[in-house]
Amino acid sequence: MEQEKKEVVQGNKMGTMPEFKLLMNMSVPMIISMLIQSLYNIVDSIFVAKISENALTAVSLVFPAQSVMIAVATGTGVGVNSLVSRRLGEKQFEDANKTANVSMLLAGLSYLVFLLVGVFGSRFFFAVQTDNAEIISYGTTYMMIVCSFSFGIFYDIMFERLLQATGRSIHTMVMQLSGTVINLVLDPILIFGYLGAPKMGMAGAAVATVAGQIFGMLLGLVFNLKVNKEIRLSFRQMRFYGKIIKEIYAISIPAILMQSIGSVMVFLMNKILLGFTTTATAVFGVYFKLQSFVFMPTFGLNNGLIPIVAYNYGAKKRERMVNTMKYGMIFAAIVMAVGFALAQIIPGPMLRMFDASEQMMGIGIPALRIISFSFIMAGISIVASGVFQAVGRSMNSLVMSIIRQVVVLLPVAWLLARTGNLDAVWLSFPIAEVVGFVTSLVLLRRTMKEWTF
């Protein structure tokens, strides 16, 4: 009885706090931690760029593989987060607890898959993209280490989602900040051999990455055992509950596919860009590092929004759902407008952080300016996607992603590449985002009509 009282008190925050205040309360810690994470992504690439442009290109080419891994981790986490939050909103505490324990098994199985991919597929992954021996060597080393020790990221993300589902976003911020700091400190030490450490080059960058993830995982385990009172992790309850797994993946599979489609897009876009020059691929990789600093606040907001909308969906509080969604879209549009302004005003200084050559500057400056026209529409679409995931309509998010990236972006990029004008290829991004934005609004309107309570 005392346990249930605590759970209801925690739930009251999700169901009673003013919507804007609640959204900021849930999101700001995650926004801060994600900004720090994106800063790490930028700094990590800056360190790698000091090895050579080929090293930077290798990191750019491995990005799709890393993205698939993160897609599986975060996609599964989205399903767990949404289901736990909804069950708490419905006061079905035992089902929420079972879902949390099932998530531990799912994270472990996901890791085993990517362990095999890393060990047996890394060299092949690079060989099908380029015949540059140095890029293949750099990339294979990096990918094998990151995949082989990926249990850190799978459990790190799952522990974060469990904390988010119960409203403990401060603890997720501490997890991400701690892991990122470990990563940032170790990067230069292991890459360049400072403080008596061996000079490991690309292997050092990979080891620093997985060390930060494992540290975050351990911290997340402690937080969930000590302070997350709404759920109880126990080896005895870590069973394969078929009904719960089905409900998790009903949400997770579309989310995983949606993010994996992004990885396929990057892989194929790299192939298109390699038809011009490897420098274009390096620019594309740098763009993703820089745009993460703009997109991460919106993703952080989305991570705070999903459990709020999911909880109030379970509690049948339509007005709170709609208000949360509106505040989220306004916030996302403002953040993306700032990112657009930066890309238009200072693209050169941003590229110079990566030791950009004159050729890289010539390609990168117009690329950043053209692609950034898609930012504001993308921010609103991200929030719409979060709403779909929160209410169990993840297929809508998947449809949005397929239309934007498969139906529009890649074919348009391929056609524009036929002109021989590299600058024209970047236009495919704002063109695709216009279509994705319109699709998201149509699907959102249709979904909201179902909220008759």
C-alpha positions as CSV (number, residue, x, y, z in Angstrom):
1,M,0.0,0.0,0.0
2,E,2.8,2.4,0.9
3,Q,4.5,1.6,-2.5
4,E,1.3,2.5,-4.3
5,K,0.9,5.7,-2.5
6,K,4.4,6.8,-3.6
7,E,3.5,5.8,-7.2
8,V,0.3,7.9,-7.1
9,V,2.2,10.9,-5.7
10,Q,4.7,10.6,-8.6
11,G,1.9,10.3,-11.1
12,N,0.2,13.5,-9.8
13,K,3.1,15.5,-11.3
14,M,2.3,14.1,-14.7
15,G,-1.4,14.6,-14.4
16,T,-1.7,17.9,-12.5
17,M,1.3,20.2,-12.9
18,P,0.6,23.1,-15.4
19,E,1.5,21.8,-18.8
20,F,4.2,24.2,-19.8
21,K,5.9,24.0,-16.4
22,L,5.7,20.2,-16.5
23,L,7.2,20.1,-20.0
24,M,10.1,22.3,-19.0
25,N,10.5,20.4,-15.8
26,M,10.7,17.1,-17.7
27,S,12.6,18.4,-20.7
28,V,15.2,20.9,-19.6
29,P,17.5,18.4,-17.8
30,M,17.4,16.2,-20.9
31,I,17.9,19.2,-23.2
32,I,21.0,20.2,-21.2
33,S,22.4,16.7,-21.2
34,M,21.8,16.2,-25.0
35,L,23.4,19.5,-25.7
36,I,26.5,18.3,-23.8
37,Q,26.2,15.0,-25.7
38,S,26.1,16.9,-29.1
39,L,29.1,19.0,-28.0
40,Y,30.9,15.8,-27.3
41,N,30.0,14.5,-30.8
42,I,31.5,17.7,-32.3
43,V,34.6,17.6,-30.1
44,D,35.1,13.9,-30.8
45,S,35.1,14.6,-34.6
46,I,37.5,17.6,-34.1
47,F,40.0,15.2,-32.4
48,V,39.6,12.6,-35.1
49,A,40.0,15.3,-37.8
50,K,43.5,16.0,-36.3
51,I,44.5,12.5,-37.2
52,S,43.7,13.0,-40.9
53,E,40.8,13.8,-43.3
54,N,40.6,10.1,-44.0
55,A,40.0,9.4,-40.3
56,L,37.2,11.9,-40.4
57,T,35.8,10.3,-43.5
58,A,35.9,6.9,-41.8
59,V,33.9,8.2,-38.8
60,S,31.4,9.7,-41.3
61,L,31.1,6.3,-43.1
62,V,30.6,4.4,-39.8
63,F,27.8,6.7,-38.8
64,P,25.0,4.7,-40.4
65,A,26.1,1.5,-38.5
66,Q,26.2,3.4,-35.3
67,S,22.9,4.9,-36.0
68,V,21.2,1.5,-36.6
69,M,22.6,0.4,-33.2
70,I,21.3,3.6,-31.5
71,A,18.0,3.2,-33.4
72,V,17.5,-0.3,-31.9
73,A,18.4,1.0,-28.4
74,T,16.3,4.1,-28.4
75,G,13.5,2.6,-30.4
76,T,13.1,-0.2,-27.9
77,G,13.4,2.4,-25.2
78,V,10.6,4.5,-26.7
79,G,8.3,1.5,-26.5
80,V,9.3,0.8,-22.9
81,N,9.0,4.4,-21.9
82,S,5.6,4.9,-23.5
83,L,4.2,1.6,-22.1
84,V,5.5,2.2,-18.5
85,S,4.1,5.8,-18.5
86,R,0.7,4.7,-19.8
87,R,0.5,1.9,-17.2
88,L,1.3,4.3,-14.4
89,G,-1.3,6.7,-15.7
90,E,-3.8,3.8,-15.7
91,K,-2.6,2.9,-12.2
92,Q,-1.6,-0.6,-13.4
93,F,1.5,-0.6,-11.3
94,E,2.3,-4.3,-11.6
95,D,2.3,-4.3,-15.4
96,A,4.5,-1.2,-15.4
97,N,7.0,-3.1,-13.2
98,K,6.9,-6.2,-15.5
99,T,7.6,-4.0,-18.5
100,A,10.6,-2.5,-16.8
101,N,12.0,-6.0,-16.1
102,V,11.3,-7.3,-19.6
103,S,13.3,-4.3,-21.0
104,M,16.5,-5.6,-19.3
105,L,16.2,-8.9,-21.3
106,L,15.5,-7.0,-24.6
107,A,18.5,-4.8,-24.1
108,G,20.8,-7.8,-23.6
109,L,19.5,-9.6,-26.7
110,S,20.0,-6.5,-28.8
111,Y,23.6,-6.3,-27.6
112,L,24.3,-9.9,-28.7
113,V,23.2,-9.1,-32.2
114,F,25.5,-6.1,-32.6
115,L,28.4,-8.0,-31.0
116,L,28.2,-10.4,-33.9
117,V,27.8,-7.6,-36.4
118,G,30.9,-5.9,-35.1
119,V,33.1,-9.0,-35.0
120,F,32.1,-10.4,-38.4
121,G,30.8,-7.5,-40.4
122,S,33.0,-4.5,-39.8
123,R,35.5,-4.8,-42.6
124,F,32.8,-5.8,-45.1
125,F,30.8,-2.8,-44.2
126,F,33.6,-0.5,-45.2
127,A,34.8,-2.5,-48.2
128,V,31.4,-2.1,-49.9
129,Q,31.7,1.7,-49.5
130,T,35.2,2.5,-50.5
131,D,38.5,1.0,-51.8
132,N,40.6,3.4,-49.8
133,A,42.7,1.1,-47.7
134,E,43.4,3.7,-45.0
135,I,39.7,4.6,-44.6
136,I,38.8,0.9,-44.4
137,S,41.5,0.3,-41.7
138,Y,40.4,3.2,-39.6
139,G,36.7,2.4,-39.9
140,T,37.0,-1.3,-39.2
141,T,39.0,-0.7,-36.0
142,Y,36.5,1.9,-34.8
143,M,33.4,-0.1,-35.6
144,M,34.6,-3.4,-34.1
145,I,35.3,-1.8,-30.8
146,V,32.1,0.2,-30.6
147,C,29.9,-2.8,-31.5
148,S,31.8,-5.3,-29.4
149,F,31.3,-3.2,-26.2
150,S,27.8,-1.9,-27.1
151,F,26.2,-3.4,-24.1
152,G,27.1,0.0,-22.5
153,I,24.9,2.0,-24.8
154,F,22.0,-0.5,-24.8
155,Y,21.7,-0.6,-21.0
156,D,22.5,3.1,-20.6
157,I,19.6,4.1,-22.9
158,M,17.2,1.6,-21.3
159,F,18.0,2.9,-17.8
160,E,17.5,6.4,-19.0
161,R,14.1,5.6,-20.5
162,L,12.9,3.9,-17.2
163,L,13.9,7.1,-15.3
164,Q,12.1,9.3,-17.8
165,A,9.0,7.2,-17.7
166,T,8.6,8.0,-14.0
167,G,9.5,11.7,-14.3
168,R,13.1,11.5,-13.0
169,S,14.7,13.5,-15.8
170,I,17.3,15.0,-13.5
171,H,18.8,11.6,-13.0
172,T,18.9,11.0,-16.8
173,M,20.8,14.3,-17.1
174,V,23.3,13.2,-14.6
175,M,23.8,9.9,-16.4
176,Q,24.4,11.6,-19.8
177,L,26.6,14.3,-18.4
178,S,28.8,11.9,-16.5
179,G,29.2,9.6,-19.5
180,T,30.0,12.5,-21.8
181,V,32.6,14.0,-19.5
182,I,34.3,10.6,-19.2
183,N,34.3,10.4,-23.0
184,L,35.6,14.0,-23.5
185,V,38.4,13.5,-21.0
186,L,39.6,10.2,-22.4
187,D,39.4,11.2,-26.1
188,P,42.6,13.2,-26.4
189,I,44.4,11.1,-23.8
190,L,43.8,7.8,-25.7
191,I,43.9,9.2,-29.3
192,F,47.2,11.1,-28.9
193,G,48.8,9.3,-25.9
194,Y,48.8,12.0,-23.3
195,L,49.6,11.5,-19.6
196,G,51.6,8.4,-20.3
197,A,48.8,6.6,-22.0
198,P,49.5,4.7,-25.3
199,K,48.9,6.6,-28.5
200,M,45.9,4.6,-29.8
201,G,44.6,6.8,-32.7
202,M,41.2,5.7,-34.0
203,A,41.1,2.8,-31.5
204,G,41.5,5.4,-28.7
205,A,38.5,7.4,-30.0
206,A,36.4,4.2,-29.9
207,V,37.6,3.1,-26.5
208,A,36.8,6.6,-25.1
209,T,33.3,6.3,-26.6
210,V,32.4,2.9,-25.0
211,A,34.0,3.9,-21.7
212,G,31.6,6.8,-21.4
213,Q,28.7,4.6,-22.3
214,I,29.6,1.9,-19.7
215,F,30.0,4.5,-17.0
216,G,26.6,6.0,-17.8
217,M,25.1,2.4,-17.7
218,L,26.5,1.7,-14.3
219,L,25.2,5.0,-13.0
220,G,21.8,4.3,-14.5
221,L,21.7,0.9,-12.7
222,V,22.4,2.6,-9.4
223,F,19.7,5.2,-9.9
224,N,17.1,2.7,-10.9
225,L,17.8,0.5,-7.9
226,K,18.1,3.3,-5.4
227,V,15.7,6.1,-6.4
228,N,13.2,4.8,-9.0
229,K,10.6,3.6,-6.5
230,E,7.8,3.1,-9.1
231,I,9.6,0.1,-10.6
232,R,11.5,-2.8,-9.0
233,L,14.3,-4.4,-11.1
234,S,14.8,-8.0,-10.1
235,F,16.4,-11.1,-11.7
236,R,13.4,-13.1,-10.6
237,Q,11.0,-11.0,-12.6
238,M,13.2,-10.7,-15.8
239,R,11.0,-13.0,-17.8
240,F,9.7,-13.0,-21.4
241,Y,6.1,-11.9,-20.9
242,G,4.8,-12.4,-24.4
243,K,1.9,-9.9,-24.1
244,I,4.1,-7.1,-22.8
245,I,6.8,-7.8,-25.4
246,K,4.2,-7.6,-28.1
247,E,2.9,-4.2,-26.7
248,I,6.5,-2.8,-26.5
249,Y,7.4,-3.7,-30.0
250,A,4.1,-2.5,-31.4
251,I,5.5,0.9,-30.5
252,S,9.2,0.1,-30.8
253,I,9.4,-1.6,-34.2
254,P,8.1,1.4,-36.1
255,A,10.4,3.7,-34.1
256,I,13.4,1.4,-34.8
257,L,12.6,1.2,-38.5
258,M,12.0,5.0,-38.6
259,Q,15.5,5.7,-37.2
260,S,17.1,2.8,-39.2
261,I,15.7,4.4,-42.4
262,G,17.7,7.4,-41.5
263,S,20.8,5.2,-41.3
264,V,20.0,3.7,-44.8
265,M,19.5,7.3,-46.0
266,V,23.0,8.3,-44.8
267,F,24.6,5.2,-46.2
268,L,23.1,5.7,-49.7
269,M,23.7,9.5,-49.5
270,N,27.3,8.8,-48.8
271,K,27.4,6.6,-51.9
272,I,26.0,9.5,-54.0
273,L,28.5,12.0,-52.5
274,L,31.4,9.7,-53.0
275,G,30.6,10.0,-56.7
276,F,31.8,13.6,-56.4
277,T,34.7,13.4,-53.9
278,T,35.5,11.9,-50.5
279,T,35.6,15.4,-49.1
280,A,31.9,15.8,-49.8
281,T,31.3,12.7,-47.6
282,A,33.4,14.3,-44.8
283,V,31.3,17.5,-45.1
284,F,28.2,15.4,-44.8
285,G,29.5,13.8,-41.7
286,V,30.5,17.2,-40.2
287,Y,27.0,18.5,-41.0
288,F,25.5,15.7,-38.9
289,K,27.7,16.6,-36.0
290,L,26.8,20.2,-36.2
291,Q,23.1,19.7,-36.8
292,S,22.9,17.5,-33.7
293,F,23.7,20.6,-31.6
294,V,20.5,22.1,-33.1
295,F,18.4,19.0,-33.2
296,M,19.3,17.6,-29.8
297,P,17.3,20.3,-27.8
298,T,14.3,19.3,-29.8
299,F,15.0,15.6,-29.2
300,G,15.4,16.3,-25.5
301,L,12.1,18.2,-25.5
302,N,10.5,15.2,-27.2
303,N,11.9,12.8,-24.6
304,G,10.2,14.9,-22.0
305,L,7.0,15.2,-24.0
306,I,6.4,11.5,-24.7
307,P,5.9,10.3,-21.1
308,I,3.7,13.4,-20.4
309,V,1.4,12.7,-23.4
310,A,1.5,9.0,-22.7
311,Y,0.5,9.4,-19.1
312,N,-2.4,11.7,-19.8
313,Y,-3.5,9.5,-22.7
314,G,-3.7,6.7,-20.2
315,A,-5.5,9.0,-17.8
316,K,-7.9,10.3,-20.6
317,K,-7.0,14.0,-20.2
318,R,-7.2,15.3,-23.7
319,E,-6.7,19.0,-22.9
320,R,-3.4,18.3,-21.2
321,M,-2.2,16.3,-24.2
322,V,-3.1,19.0,-26.7
323,N,-1.5,21.8,-24.6
324,T,1.7,19.8,-24.1
325,M,1.9,19.2,-27.8
326,K,1.3,22.9,-28.7
327,Y,4.0,24.1,-26.3
328,G,6.4,21.5,-27.7
329,M,5.9,22.6,-31.3
330,I,6.4,26.3,-30.4
331,F,9.6,25.5,-28.5
332,A,10.9,23.3,-31.3
333,A,10.2,26.0,-33.9
334,I,12.1,28.6,-31.9
335,V,15.1,26.3,-31.3
336,M,15.3,25.4,-35.0
337,A,15.0,29.1,-36.1
338,V,18.1,29.8,-34.0
339,G,19.9,26.9,-35.7
340,F,18.9,28.2,-39.1
341,A,20.3,31.6,-38.3
342,L,23.6,30.2,-37.2
343,A,24.0,28.1,-40.3
344,Q,23.3,31.2,-42.5
345,I,25.6,33.6,-40.6
346,I,28.6,31.6,-39.5
347,P,29.0,28.4,-41.5
348,G,32.7,29.1,-42.2
349,P,33.8,29.3,-38.5
350,M,31.8,26.2,-37.7
351,L,33.6,24.2,-40.5
352,R,37.0,25.6,-39.4
353,M,36.6,23.8,-36.1
354,F,37.2,20.6,-38.0
355,D,40.5,21.7,-39.7
356,A,38.6,22.2,-42.9
357,S,40.7,22.4,-46.1
358,E,39.8,25.0,-48.7
359,Q,38.1,22.3,-50.7
360,M,36.1,21.3,-47.7
361,M,35.1,25.0,-47.0
362,G,34.1,25.4,-50.6
363,I,31.7,22.4,-50.4
364,G,30.6,22.8,-46.8
365,I,29.5,26.5,-46.6
366,P,26.8,26.2,-49.3
367,A,25.8,22.8,-47.9
368,L,25.1,24.1,-44.4
369,R,23.2,27.1,-45.7
370,I,21.0,25.1,-48.1
371,I,20.2,22.2,-45.8
372,S,19.3,24.5,-42.8
373,F,16.2,25.7,-44.7
374,S,14.7,22.4,-43.6
375,F,15.3,23.0,-39.8
376,I,12.0,24.6,-38.6
377,M,9.7,22.2,-40.4
378,A,11.9,19.3,-39.1
379,G,11.4,20.5,-35.5
380,I,7.7,20.5,-35.7
381,S,7.7,17.1,-37.4
382,I,9.8,15.7,-34.6
383,V,7.3,16.8,-32.0
384,A,4.4,15.3,-34.1
385,S,6.4,12.0,-34.2
386,G,6.8,12.0,-30.4
387,V,3.0,12.4,-30.0
388,F,2.4,9.4,-32.3
389,Q,4.8,7.3,-30.2
390,A,3.2,8.4,-26.9
391,V,-0.3,7.3,-27.9
392,G,0.8,4.0,-29.6
393,R,0.5,5.3,-33.2
394,S,4.2,4.7,-34.1
395,M,3.2,3.6,-37.6
396,N,2.4,7.2,-38.3
397,S,6.0,8.2,-37.4
398,L,7.3,5.4,-39.7
399,V,5.1,6.6,-42.6
400,M,6.5,10.1,-42.2
401,S,10.1,8.8,-42.2
402,I,9.6,6.6,-45.3
403,I,7.9,9.4,-47.3
404,R,10.6,12.0,-46.3
405,Q,13.7,9.9,-46.7
406,V,13.0,7.0,-49.0
407,V,10.2,8.3,-51.3
408,V,11.5,11.9,-51.6
409,L,15.0,12.6,-50.3
410,L,17.1,9.9,-51.9
411,P,15.5,9.9,-55.3
412,V,15.6,13.6,-55.5
413,A,19.3,13.6,-54.4
414,W,20.1,11.0,-57.0
415,L,18.4,13.0,-59.8
416,L,20.0,16.2,-58.7
417,A,23.4,14.4,-58.7
418,R,22.9,13.6,-62.4
419,T,23.3,17.3,-63.1
420,G,26.9,17.2,-61.9
421,N,26.3,20.1,-59.5
422,L,27.1,19.1,-55.9
423,D,25.3,22.2,-54.5
424,A,22.1,21.0,-56.1
425,V,22.2,17.7,-54.2
426,W,21.8,19.5,-50.9
427,L,18.5,20.9,-52.1
428,S,17.0,17.5,-51.6
429,F,16.9,18.0,-47.9
430,P,14.6,21.1,-47.7
431,I,12.5,19.5,-50.5
432,A,12.0,16.3,-48.6
433,E,11.3,18.2,-45.4
434,V,8.4,20.2,-47.0
435,V,6.8,16.9,-47.9
436,G,7.4,15.4,-44.5
437,F,6.0,18.5,-42.7
438,V,2.7,18.4,-44.7
439,T,2.5,14.6,-44.1
440,S,3.0,15.0,-40.3
441,L,0.2,17.6,-40.1
442,V,-2.3,15.5,-42.0
443,L,-1.5,12.4,-39.8
444,L,-1.6,14.4,-36.6
445,R,-5.0,15.9,-37.4
446,R,-6.3,12.4,-38.2
447,T,-4.9,11.0,-34.9
448,M,-6.3,13.8,-32.8
449,K,-9.8,13.0,-34.1
450,E,-9.5,9.7,-32.3
451,W,-9.1,11.4,-28.9
452,T,-12.9,11.5,-28.1
453,F,-12.5,11.4,-24.3
